[in-house]
Structures are given as C-alpha cells and as structure tokens.
C-alpha cells in the first residue's frame, strides 16, 4: 500500500547484516507451551536454534520439505513484531498456530478452527491502514490448511474469529453478540496477522486448537489437559510431515 510521505516510518523492519534468511514458509507459534509441543514433535536439537529478538527460530529441511518455525510470541503486538522481522528475512507464507476459546456449542476443547477472517478488537491492526475493516486470511493458505486436514482426517470448522487484547474482558454481552454473528472463537493474534499480511503483500493464515469453552457463558478450561495436548500434537504432525505444497 502506497502511503503519503508524512506517513513514512522512522524504523523499518530489516534483516541484520549477519542474519541469514528464513525459509519462505514459516510456522509462527504464539504460546510457549505450543512451541514446546512443536519442538518435541520435530525432535529439535538446541544446537539448531538461533535467536530472533525475544523468540527462537529453527530452519528445517524434512525430506525436501523446507520451512522455519518461530516463537513464542503471544498477543498481537509481540506476534506482529516477530512477523515483521520474519518478512524482512524472506518469509512469504506465514501460518500462525495457537489456541482459542470456543463460542459455539458444537465446537469443543480439542477441536480445530481454521479462521478465514477476524474481528479486530486489538490495537496493533489500527497502525496498518487497510480499506477492509474485516481482515482475511490468504486464500492460498486456507486451501493449504484445508487440504492438510482432509488428507489427515482432521475435522475442522472454518469461519470468523474474534481477536482481543483483553482476555479478562470477554463479557457476557460481547460473547452473546458474537455468538449471534456466528463467530467461532476468541483468541489474541489473528486479526493483526491477517492485517499485516495484507499490508505487506504476503500470504498469511492461521490454525487454532480449542483450549477452552465459553458458549455456556461460564468458563470451561482445557489448558494443560490431555485432550488439548493431544490435539496440538496432531496438528503439528499434520502440518509438518508430508505436507502438500502451498498452491
């Protein structure tokens, strides 16, 4: 997007002089727990790690399938700082992977959501002006994620999510309102990632595992439970091993 001169920024995201590029496809994990699950699935060796600001970064080649994983980066501001650096280092496809709370009674702990668009209730997106107030995932990434799930018999629901900066302000009024709009879940990063992806002209998508339930207007937590851990492990195996190419 071309902006007027007065909107030029003072600090641009750049690749450091001694930094090597990341792979074109990057899986960006939000929480430390999920990043650890991914690391265990991939049997990562700490010697392979490189630091990227506050996060860890691994560049991998699994039987010719090249990708990077990065994280943890929880919440829209931190996730976007890391995302901007990854783009500057060559990322062209970014898949954000994390958890969400379900707003719909037929989506339970351990289920999967592929968000295709997101409601903005976080502050980071406001700094990346777009014409569309509802940021969307890349169609290429949506098709890729759909194909991966179908080929591995993972049931998923695709639809809109609600992104918030304030998990302790998920009020009854808001939850009821979003339920009535068929919003599937609530999380903390997707709208910002979709916005920045569109702004920077790269392909961005997301893959979410349901970690808790809010649809009864009482909180049921599955954080740390076996069902959530098993679902996130299966998600990582689905995305990392024998993947179809990005189309």
C-alpha positions as a Markdown table, in Angstrom:
| # | Residue | x | y | z |
|---|---|---|---|---|
| 1 | Unk | 0.0 | 0.0 | 0.0 |
| 2 | Unk | 1.4 | 3.4 | -1.0 |
| 3 | Unk | 1.2 | 5.9 | 1.8 |
| 4 | Unk | 1.7 | 9.7 | 1.7 |
| 5 | Unk | 5.2 | 10.9 | 2.7 |
| 6 | Unk | 4.1 | 12.1 | 6.1 |
| 7 | Unk | 3.1 | 8.5 | 6.9 |
| 8 | Unk | 6.6 | 7.2 | 6.3 |
| 9 | Unk | 8.0 | 5.4 | 9.3 |
| 10 | Unk | 11.2 | 6.1 | 11.2 |
| 11 | Unk | 12.1 | 2.5 | 12.0 |
| 12 | Unk | 11.7 | -0.1 | 9.2 |
| 13 | Unk | 11.9 | -3.9 | 9.9 |
| 14 | Unk | 15.2 | -5.1 | 8.4 |
| 15 | Unk | 17.3 | -8.2 | 8.2 |
| 16 | Unk | 20.5 | -7.8 | 10.2 |
| 17 | Unk | 23.8 | -7.8 | 8.3 |
| 18 | Unk | 24.9 | -11.1 | 9.8 |
| 19 | Unk | 21.5 | -12.7 | 9.7 |
| 20 | Unk | 20.6 | -15.4 | 7.1 |
| 21 | Unk | 17.2 | -15.6 | 5.5 |
| 22 | Unk | 14.4 | -17.8 | 6.9 |
| 23 | Unk | 12.6 | -20.3 | 4.7 |
| 24 | Unk | 9.7 | -18.9 | 2.6 |
| 25 | Unk | 7.2 | -20.8 | 4.8 |
| 26 | Unk | 7.2 | -20.1 | 8.5 |
| 27 | Unk | 5.0 | -21.6 | 11.2 |
| 28 | Unk | 4.7 | -19.0 | 13.9 |
| 29 | Unk | 3.7 | -20.3 | 17.4 |
| 30 | Unk | 2.1 | -18.0 | 19.9 |
| 31 | Unk | 2.4 | -19.7 | 23.3 |
| 32 | Unk | 5.5 | -21.2 | 25.0 |
| 33 | Unk | 3.5 | -24.4 | 25.6 |
| 34 | Unk | 2.6 | -24.8 | 21.9 |
| 35 | Unk | 6.1 | -24.0 | 20.8 |
| 36 | Unk | 7.4 | -26.7 | 23.1 |
| 37 | Unk | 4.9 | -29.3 | 21.7 |
| 38 | Unk | 6.1 | -28.4 | 18.2 |
| 39 | Unk | 9.7 | -28.8 | 19.2 |
| 40 | Unk | 9.0 | -32.2 | 20.7 |
| 41 | Unk | 7.2 | -33.3 | 17.6 |
| 42 | Unk | 10.1 | -32.3 | 15.4 |
| 43 | Unk | 12.7 | -33.6 | 17.9 |
| 44 | Unk | 14.6 | -30.3 | 17.6 |
| 45 | Unk | 18.2 | -30.1 | 18.7 |
| 46 | Unk | 19.0 | -26.9 | 20.7 |
| 47 | Unk | 22.2 | -26.6 | 18.6 |
| 48 | Unk | 19.9 | -25.8 | 15.6 |
| 49 | Unk | 18.3 | -22.9 | 17.3 |
| 50 | Unk | 19.0 | -19.3 | 16.5 |
| 51 | Unk | 17.7 | -16.3 | 18.4 |
| 52 | Unk | 15.4 | -13.7 | 16.8 |
| 53 | Unk | 15.0 | -10.9 | 19.3 |
| 54 | Unk | 12.9 | -12.5 | 22.1 |
| 55 | Unk | 12.0 | -15.6 | 20.1 |
| 56 | Unk | 13.5 | -18.9 | 19.0 |
| 57 | Unk | 13.9 | -19.7 | 15.3 |
| 58 | Unk | 14.6 | -23.0 | 13.6 |
| 59 | Unk | 15.2 | -23.6 | 9.8 |
| 60 | Unk | 14.3 | -27.1 | 8.8 |
| 61 | Unk | 14.5 | -29.5 | 5.9 |
| 62 | Unk | 12.4 | -32.6 | 6.3 |
| 63 | Unk | 12.8 | -34.9 | 3.3 |
| 64 | Unk | 12.9 | -31.9 | 1.0 |
| 65 | Unk | 10.1 | -30.0 | 2.8 |
| 66 | Unk | 11.8 | -26.8 | 3.8 |
| 67 | Unk | 10.2 | -24.5 | 6.4 |
| 68 | Unk | 11.0 | -22.5 | 9.5 |
| 69 | Unk | 9.3 | -22.4 | 12.9 |
| 70 | Unk | 9.4 | -19.4 | 15.2 |
| 71 | Unk | 8.1 | -18.4 | 18.6 |
| 72 | Unk | 6.8 | -18.0 | 21.2 |
| 73 | Unk | 5.1 | -14.7 | 20.5 |
| 74 | Unk | 1.8 | -14.3 | 22.4 |
| 75 | Unk | -0.6 | -11.4 | 21.7 |
| 76 | Unk | -1.0 | -9.2 | 18.7 |
| 77 | Unk | 1.8 | -6.7 | 19.4 |
| 78 | Unk | 4.5 | -9.2 | 20.0 |
| 79 | Unk | 3.3 | -11.6 | 17.2 |
| 80 | Unk | 3.4 | -8.7 | 14.7 |
| 81 | Unk | 6.9 | -7.5 | 15.8 |
| 82 | Unk | 8.2 | -11.1 | 15.2 |
| 83 | Unk | 6.2 | -11.3 | 12.0 |
| 84 | Unk | 7.6 | -8.1 | 10.6 |
| 85 | Unk | 11.2 | -9.4 | 11.2 |
| 86 | Unk | 10.3 | -12.7 | 9.6 |
| 87 | Unk | 9.0 | -10.9 | 6.5 |
| 88 | Unk | 12.2 | -8.8 | 6.3 |
| 89 | Unk | 14.1 | -12.1 | 6.4 |
| 90 | Unk | 12.3 | -13.6 | 3.5 |
| 91 | Unk | 9.1 | -15.1 | 4.8 |
| 92 | Unk | 6.4 | -15.2 | 2.1 |
| 93 | Unk | 3.9 | -17.6 | 3.7 |
| 94 | Unk | 3.2 | -17.4 | 7.5 |
| 95 | Unk | 0.9 | -19.7 | 9.4 |
| 96 | Unk | 0.1 | -18.6 | 12.9 |
| 97 | Unk | -0.6 | -21.5 | 15.3 |
| 98 | Unk | -2.3 | -21.2 | 18.7 |
| 99 | Unk | -5.3 | -21.8 | 20.8 |
| 100 | Unk | -8.7 | -20.2 | 21.2 |
| 101 | Unk | -11.9 | -20.3 | 23.2 |
| 102 | Unk | -15.0 | -21.6 | 21.6 |
| 103 | Unk | -18.1 | -19.5 | 21.3 |
| 104 | Unk | -20.2 | -22.2 | 19.6 |
| 105 | Unk | -21.7 | -25.2 | 21.4 |
| 106 | Unk | -20.7 | -27.7 | 18.6 |
| 107 | Unk | -17.0 | -26.7 | 18.9 |
| 108 | Unk | -15.4 | -28.3 | 21.9 |
| 109 | Unk | -12.0 | -28.5 | 23.6 |
| 110 | Unk | -9.5 | -30.3 | 21.3 |
| 111 | Unk | -11.4 | -29.3 | 18.1 |
| 112 | Unk | -9.8 | -27.3 | 15.3 |
| 113 | Unk | -10.7 | -23.9 | 13.8 |
| 114 | Unk | -9.3 | -22.5 | 10.6 |
| 115 | Unk | -10.0 | -18.8 | 10.7 |
| 116 | Unk | -10.9 | -17.2 | 7.4 |
| 117 | Unk | -11.4 | -13.7 | 8.7 |
| 118 | Unk | -11.2 | -11.9 | 12.1 |
| 119 | Unk | -13.0 | -9.2 | 14.1 |
| 120 | Unk | -10.5 | -6.6 | 15.2 |
| 121 | Unk | -10.6 | -5.9 | 19.0 |
| 122 | Unk | -6.8 | -5.4 | 19.3 |
| 123 | Unk | -4.8 | -2.2 | 18.9 |
| 124 | Unk | -2.0 | -3.3 | 16.6 |
| 125 | Unk | -4.1 | -3.5 | 13.4 |
| 126 | Unk | -5.1 | 0.1 | 13.7 |
| 127 | Unk | -1.5 | 1.1 | 12.7 |
| 128 | Unk | -1.7 | -0.7 | 9.4 |
| 129 | Unk | -4.4 | 1.1 | 7.4 |
| 130 | Unk | -6.5 | -1.1 | 5.1 |
| 131 | Unk | -9.7 | -0.4 | 3.2 |
| 132 | Unk | -11.4 | -3.6 | 4.5 |
| 133 | Unk | -12.4 | -3.4 | 8.3 |
| 134 | Unk | -12.5 | -7.2 | 8.5 |
| 135 | Unk | -9.1 | -8.7 | 7.7 |
| 136 | Unk | -9.0 | -12.0 | 5.9 |
| 137 | Unk | -6.7 | -15.0 | 5.6 |
| 138 | Unk | -4.9 | -15.7 | 2.3 |
| 139 | Unk | -7.0 | -18.0 | 0.1 |
| 140 | Unk | -3.8 | -19.9 | -0.8 |
| 141 | Unk | -3.1 | -20.7 | 2.9 |
| 142 | Unk | -6.7 | -21.5 | 3.6 |
| 143 | Unk | -6.7 | -24.1 | 0.8 |
| 144 | Unk | -3.4 | -25.5 | 2.0 |
| 145 | Unk | -4.7 | -25.9 | 5.6 |
| 146 | Unk | -7.9 | -27.4 | 4.3 |
| 147 | Unk | -6.0 | -30.0 | 2.2 |
| 148 | Unk | -3.7 | -30.9 | 5.1 |
| 149 | Unk | -6.7 | -31.6 | 7.4 |
| 150 | Unk | -8.7 | -33.5 | 4.8 |
| 151 | Unk | -5.7 | -35.7 | 3.9 |
| 152 | Unk | -5.1 | -36.5 | 7.6 |
| 153 | Unk | -8.7 | -36.9 | 8.6 |
| 154 | Unk | -8.7 | -33.9 | 11.0 |
| 155 | Unk | -12.1 | -32.5 | 11.4 |
| 156 | Unk | -12.2 | -28.7 | 11.4 |
| 157 | Unk | -14.5 | -25.7 | 11.2 |
| 158 | Unk | -13.7 | -22.7 | 9.0 |
| 159 | Unk | -15.0 | -19.3 | 9.8 |
| 160 | Unk | -14.7 | -16.0 | 11.6 |
| 161 | Unk | -12.9 | -15.4 | 14.9 |
| 162 | Unk | -12.7 | -12.5 | 17.4 |
| 163 | Unk | -9.3 | -11.2 | 18.3 |
| 164 | Unk | -8.9 | -9.4 | 21.6 |
| 165 | Unk | -6.1 | -7.8 | 23.6 |
| 166 | Unk | -8.1 | -8.3 | 26.9 |
| 167 | Unk | -9.0 | -11.9 | 27.7 |
| 168 | Unk | -10.3 | -10.8 | 31.1 |
| 169 | Unk | -12.8 | -8.5 | 29.4 |
| 170 | Unk | -14.7 | -11.2 | 27.4 |
| 171 | Unk | -18.1 | -10.1 | 28.7 |
| 172 | Unk | -21.4 | -11.8 | 28.5 |
| 173 | Unk | -22.7 | -9.1 | 26.2 |
| 174 | Unk | -19.8 | -9.5 | 23.8 |
| 175 | Unk | -19.9 | -13.3 | 23.8 |
| 176 | Unk | -23.6 | -13.3 | 23.1 |
| 177 | Unk | -23.3 | -10.7 | 20.4 |
| 178 | Unk | -20.5 | -12.6 | 18.6 |
| 179 | Unk | -22.3 | -16.0 | 19.0 |
| 180 | Unk | -25.3 | -14.5 | 17.2 |
| 181 | Unk | -22.9 | -13.4 | 14.4 |
| 182 | Unk | -21.7 | -17.0 | 14.1 |
| 183 | Unk | -18.2 | -16.1 | 15.3 |
| 184 | Unk | -16.5 | -19.4 | 16.1 |
| 185 | Unk | -13.9 | -18.5 | 18.7 |
| 186 | Unk | -11.9 | -15.8 | 20.6 |
| 187 | Unk | -8.1 | -15.5 | 20.5 |
| 188 | Unk | -5.4 | -12.8 | 20.6 |
| 189 | Unk | -3.5 | -12.7 | 17.3 |
| 190 | Unk | -5.3 | -13.5 | 14.1 |
| 191 | Unk | -6.8 | -10.1 | 13.1 |
| 192 | Unk | -3.3 | -8.5 | 13.4 |
| 193 | Unk | -1.6 | -11.2 | 11.4 |
| 194 | Unk | -4.2 | -11.1 | 8.7 |
| 195 | Unk | -3.9 | -7.2 | 8.6 |
| 196 | Unk | -0.2 | -7.2 | 8.4 |
| 197 | Unk | -0.1 | -9.9 | 5.8 |
| 198 | Unk | -2.4 | -7.9 | 3.5 |
| 199 | Unk | -0.5 | -4.7 | 4.2 |
| 200 | Unk | 2.9 | -6.3 | 3.4 |
| 201 | Unk | 1.6 | -8.4 | 0.5 |
| 202 | Unk | 2.4 | -11.8 | 1.8 |
| 203 | Unk | 0.2 | -14.9 | 2.4 |
| 204 | Unk | -0.9 | -15.4 | 6.0 |
| 205 | Unk | -3.3 | -17.9 | 7.6 |
| 206 | Unk | -4.0 | -19.4 | 11.0 |
| 207 | Unk | -4.7 | -22.8 | 12.6 |
| 208 | Unk | -6.3 | -22.9 | 16.1 |
| 209 | Unk | -6.8 | -25.6 | 18.6 |
| 210 | Unk | -9.8 | -25.1 | 21.0 |
| 211 | Unk | -8.4 | -24.8 | 24.5 |
| 212 | Unk | -11.5 | -23.6 | 26.4 |
| 213 | Unk | -15.2 | -23.2 | 26.1 |
| 214 | Unk | -17.2 | -20.0 | 26.7 |
| 215 | Unk | -20.5 | -20.8 | 24.9 |
| 216 | Unk | -22.4 | -21.5 | 28.1 |
| 217 | Unk | -21.4 | -18.1 | 29.4 |
| 218 | Unk | -19.3 | -20.0 | 32.0 |
| 219 | Unk | -15.7 | -20.7 | 31.5 |
| 220 | Unk | -14.6 | -24.3 | 31.0 |
| 221 | Unk | -10.8 | -24.5 | 30.7 |
| 222 | Unk | -8.9 | -27.2 | 28.9 |
| 223 | Unk | -5.5 | -25.6 | 29.1 |
| 224 | Unk | -2.9 | -28.1 | 30.2 |
| 225 | Unk | -5.3 | -31.1 | 29.7 |
| 226 | Unk | -4.5 | -34.2 | 27.7 |
| 227 | Unk | -7.2 | -33.5 | 25.1 |
| 228 | Unk | -5.6 | -30.2 | 24.2 |
| 229 | Unk | -2.1 | -31.5 | 24.2 |
| 230 | Unk | -3.1 | -34.4 | 22.0 |
| 231 | Unk | -4.9 | -32.2 | 19.6 |
| 232 | Unk | -2.0 | -29.7 | 19.3 |
| 233 | Unk | 0.5 | -32.6 | 18.8 |
| 234 | Unk | -1.7 | -34.0 | 16.0 |
| 235 | Unk | -2.0 | -30.5 | 14.4 |
| 236 | Unk | 1.8 | -30.2 | 14.3 |
| 237 | Unk | 2.2 | -33.7 | 12.8 |
| 238 | Unk | -0.4 | -32.8 | 10.2 |
| 239 | Unk | 1.3 | -29.5 | 9.2 |
| 240 | Unk | 4.9 | -30.6 | 9.4 |
| 241 | Unk | 5.1 | -34.1 | 7.8 |
| 242 | Unk | 4.4 | -35.0 | 4.2 |
| 243 | Unk | 2.7 | -31.6 | 3.6 |
| 244 | Unk | 1.2 | -30.7 | 0.2 |
| 245 | Unk | 2.8 | -27.7 | -1.4 |
| 246 | Unk | 1.5 | -24.2 | -0.9 |
| 247 | Unk | -0.7 | -23.7 | -4.0 |
